[in-house]
Amino acid sequence: MPAIQPARLQKQSAELVAQFNDPAEFVRKLYNYLESYADRTHRPGQAGDHPSLIQAYGVRSPVIRQVVKDLTPLAKENPAVSLELCDALWEQPVFEFRQISAYMLGFIKTKSSNSVIDRIKIFINKETDDRLIDELLIYGLANARTNHPHSVYALIDDWFATKDPFFLKIGLRSLIPLSKEGGIKNLPIIYKLIQPFVRNHSLEYFPDLTELIDVLAHQSPQETGHFLSQTLDLTNSPDTALLIRQCIYSFPSDIQTSLRNDLRRFRDQQLGV
């Protein structure tokens, strides 16, 4: 892999970003830019990486980070051109192109979030690389979460309404950054959305649900512990108890004790004691 020289990298990135208003030329130059930093020895799956489902140049993170940094002010000031460039980048079946597209979506500021949400719906499907899904959920929806949270919740509602395990999983994953960023004001909506999953869940999205509960437990332990306790009282399903056992160590010790007492009561009720 070629060594990264900061001055040269900044110059190359500036020359690339100068083509911001010409998506076709930007795409052409981006191929050359990535080619000059491609890792020709790396193989997908090495060093614990998840193998990419599409071509990837395997460039080091500063290579992408510099382009994103230089694109950010332009993307914020020129939403229409930015959306056009996002589309042109996503059309390329190359991981780094789509990664930059996902980052750019999160910078675009418009009066309505529809243009961004519509692209998220198109870009995320069962063929999308899993790492790109995370980029879209975390970074692509960043501005929408801040300025149009109602649109993000509506998107999650749509995913949950499909009843498709793939989109149920996506919906749960999209709630994780919301839980980290939204503060206490988001909690009632999040609890309402996830209560059906807490009561009855599938192994397919159980890891995503536990990660979400772990985040909520660290962000708002008292409220999340109370939510789980209430949900346990409302259900006869062992799924809720299983979830609490899995996540209990994410809570402070006093809430752990309270939840263990709830679990004992639930067990006794199940046994008819």
C-alpha positions in Angstrom: 0.0 0.0 0.0 1.5 3.4 -1.0 2.6 5.6 2.0 0.3 8.5 2.8 2.0 11.9 2.6 -0.3 14.5 4.1 0.6 17.3 1.8 0.2 15.2 -1.3 -3.1 13.7 0.0 -4.5 17.2 0.6 -3.5 18.3 -2.9 -5.1 15.3 -4.5 -8.3 15.6 -2.5 -8.6 19.3 -3.4 -8.2 18.5 -7.1 -10.8 15.9 -6.8 -13.3 18.0 -4.8 -12.8 20.9 -7.4 -15.0 18.7 -9.6 -17.9 18.9 -7.2 -20.2 20.5 -9.7 -19.5 17.9 -12.4 -20.5 14.4 -10.9 -19.3 12.5 -14.0 -15.8 14.1 -13.8 -15.8 13.7 -10.0 -16.5 10.0 -10.4 -13.7 9.6 -13.0 -11.2 11.4 -10.9 -12.2 9.5 -7.8 -11.3 6.2 -9.5 -7.8 7.6 -10.2 -7.6 8.9 -6.6 -8.5 5.6 -5.0 -6.3 3.6 -7.5 -3.3 5.6 -6.3 -3.9 4.4 -2.7 -5.3 1.0 -3.3 -4.1 -1.9 -1.1 -3.3 -4.6 -3.5 -2.2 -7.1 -0.9 -5.3 -6.9 1.3 -7.9 -9.6 0.9 -11.5 -9.3 2.2 -11.9 -10.9 5.6 -8.3 -10.3 6.7 -7.6 -8.9 10.1 -11.1 -9.6 11.3 -12.7 -7.4 8.5 -16.1 -8.4 7.2 -15.7 -9.3 3.5 -17.3 -6.7 1.3 -20.0 -7.8 -1.1 -18.8 -5.4 -3.7 -15.4 -4.2 -5.1 -13.3 -2.3 -2.6 -10.0 -0.6 -3.0 -9.1 -1.2 0.7 -7.7 2.3 1.1 -6.7 3.5 4.6 -9.2 5.7 6.5 -7.3 9.0 6.1 -7.7 8.7 2.3 -11.5 8.8 2.6 -11.5 11.1 5.6 -9.7 13.8 3.6 -12.2 13.8 0.8 -15.2 13.8 3.2 -13.6 16.8 5.0 -13.2 18.7 1.8 -16.6 17.9 0.6 -18.4 18.8 3.8 -18.7 22.6 3.3 -19.8 22.2 -0.3 -22.4 19.6 0.5 -23.9 21.8 3.2 -24.1 24.8 0.9 -25.3 23.1 -2.3 -27.9 20.5 -1.5 -29.2 20.0 -5.0 -25.7 19.4 -6.5 -24.8 17.2 -3.5 -27.8 14.9 -4.0 -26.9 14.6 -7.7 -23.3 13.7 -6.7 -24.6 11.2 -4.1 -26.6 9.4 -6.7 -23.7 9.3 -9.1 -21.4 7.9 -6.4 -23.9 5.3 -5.3 -24.4 4.1 -8.9 -20.8 2.8 -8.8 -20.5 -0.7 -7.5 -17.5 0.2 -5.4 -17.5 0.3 -1.6 -15.6 3.5 -1.2 -17.8 5.4 -3.7 -20.9 4.4 -1.8 -19.2 5.1 1.6 -18.6 8.7 0.5 -22.2 9.0 -0.8 -23.5 7.8 2.6 -21.4 10.4 4.4 -22.5 13.2 2.1 -26.2 12.4 2.7 -25.7 13.3 6.4 -24.3 16.7 5.5 -27.1 17.8 3.2 -29.4 20.4 4.8 -32.8 20.9 3.2 -36.2 22.3 4.4 -37.6 18.8 4.1 -35.7 15.5 4.7 -37.7 13.7 2.0 -34.9 13.8 -0.6 -32.5 12.1 1.9 -35.0 9.7 3.3 -36.1 8.6 -0.2 -32.5 7.7 -1.0 -32.0 5.8 2.3 -35.0 3.7 1.3 -33.5 3.0 -2.1 -29.9 2.4 -1.0 -30.8 0.0 1.9 -32.0 -3.3 0.6 -31.1 -7.0 1.0 -28.2 -6.7 -1.4 -26.5 -3.7 0.3 -23.2 -4.4 2.0 -23.7 -4.6 5.7 -21.0 -2.1 6.5 -22.6 0.4 4.1 -26.0 -0.1 5.9 -24.3 1.0 9.1 -22.7 4.0 7.3 -26.2 5.0 6.0 -27.9 4.6 9.4 -25.3 6.3 11.4 -23.9 9.0 9.1 -26.4 9.2 6.2 -29.3 10.1 8.6 -27.3 12.4 10.8 -28.8 15.7 9.7 -32.3 14.2 9.5 -32.0 12.9 13.1 -31.1 16.4 14.3 -33.4 18.6 12.2 -36.2 16.2 11.1 -36.5 13.5 13.7 -40.2 12.9 12.9 -39.1 11.8 9.4 -36.7 9.3 10.8 -39.3 7.9 13.1 -41.7 7.6 10.2 -39.0 5.8 8.2 -38.5 3.3 11.1 -42.3 2.9 11.3 -42.3 2.0 7.7 -39.6 -0.6 8.2 -41.3 -2.1 11.1 -44.6 -2.3 9.2 -43.1 -4.5 6.6 -42.8 -7.4 9.2 -39.8 -8.5 7.1 -37.1 -9.7 9.4 -34.4 -7.9 7.4 -36.2 -4.5 7.8 -37.1 -5.2 11.4 -33.4 -5.6 12.0 -32.7 -2.4 10.1 -35.3 -0.5 12.1 -33.8 -1.6 15.4 -30.2 -0.7 14.2 -31.4 2.8 13.2 -32.7 3.4 16.8 -29.2 3.0 18.2 -27.8 6.4 17.0 -31.1 8.0 17.9 -30.8 6.6 21.5 -27.2 7.9 21.7 -28.0 11.4 20.4 -31.6 12.3 21.3 -31.4 12.5 25.1 -34.3 11.8 27.3 -36.9 13.4 25.1 -36.6 10.5 22.6 -37.1 7.8 25.2 -41.0 7.6 25.2 -41.1 7.2 21.4 -38.2 4.6 21.4 -39.8 2.6 24.2 -43.1 2.5 22.4 -41.5 1.4 19.2 -39.5 -1.4 20.7 -41.9 -2.8 23.3 -43.3 -5.4 20.8 -39.8 -6.6 20.2 -39.0 -6.7 24.0 -42.1 -8.8 24.6 -41.5 -11.2 21.7 -38.3 -11.3 19.6 -36.6 -13.4 17.0 -33.0 -14.7 17.1 -32.4 -12.9 13.8 -32.5 -9.5 15.4 -31.8 -10.4 19.0 -28.2 -9.1 18.9 -29.4 -5.7 17.6 -32.1 -5.5 20.2 -29.6 -6.3 23.0 -27.2 -3.7 21.7 -30.0 -1.1 21.6 -31.0 -2.0 25.2 -27.4 -1.8 26.3 -27.1 1.8 24.8 -30.4 2.8 26.5 -29.2 1.4 29.8 -26.1 3.4 29.7 -27.8 6.6 28.5 -30.9 6.4 30.8 -30.5 3.5 33.3 -33.4 4.4 35.6 -35.9 4.9 32.8 -34.8 1.9 30.8 -34.9 -0.3 33.9 -38.4 0.8 34.7 -39.4 0.2 31.1 -38.1 -3.4 31.2 -39.7 -4.0 34.6 -43.1 -2.7 33.3 -42.9 -4.8 30.1 -42.1 -7.9 32.1 -45.2 -7.3 34.2 -47.3 -7.1 31.0 -46.2 -10.3 29.3 -46.2 -14.1 29.8 -43.5 -14.5 27.2 -40.0 -15.7 28.4 -38.5 -13.5 25.7 -38.5 -10.4 27.9 -36.9 -12.2 30.8 -34.2 -13.5 28.4 -33.5 -10.0 27.2 -33.2 -8.6 30.7 -30.8 -11.4 31.7 -28.7 -10.7 28.6 -28.5 -6.9 29.3 -28.6 -6.7 33.1 -24.9 -6.0 33.5 -25.3 -2.8 31.5 -27.2 -1.3 34.4 -25.9 0.2 37.7 -25.8 -2.3 40.6 -29.0 -1.0 42.3 -31.0 -1.4 39.1 -29.5 -4.8 38.6 -30.8 -5.9 42.0 -34.3 -4.5 41.2 -34.4 -6.3 37.9 -33.2 -9.6 39.5 -36.1 -9.3 41.9 -38.5 -8.8 39.0 -37.0 -11.9 37.3 -37.5 -14.0 40.4 -41.1 -12.9 40.7 -41.7 -13.7 37.0 -40.1 -17.1 37.4 -42.3 -17.9 40.4 -45.4 -16.8 38.5 -44.5 -19.0 35.6 -44.0 -21.9 38.0 -47.3 -21.1 39.8 -45.4 -20.7 43.1 
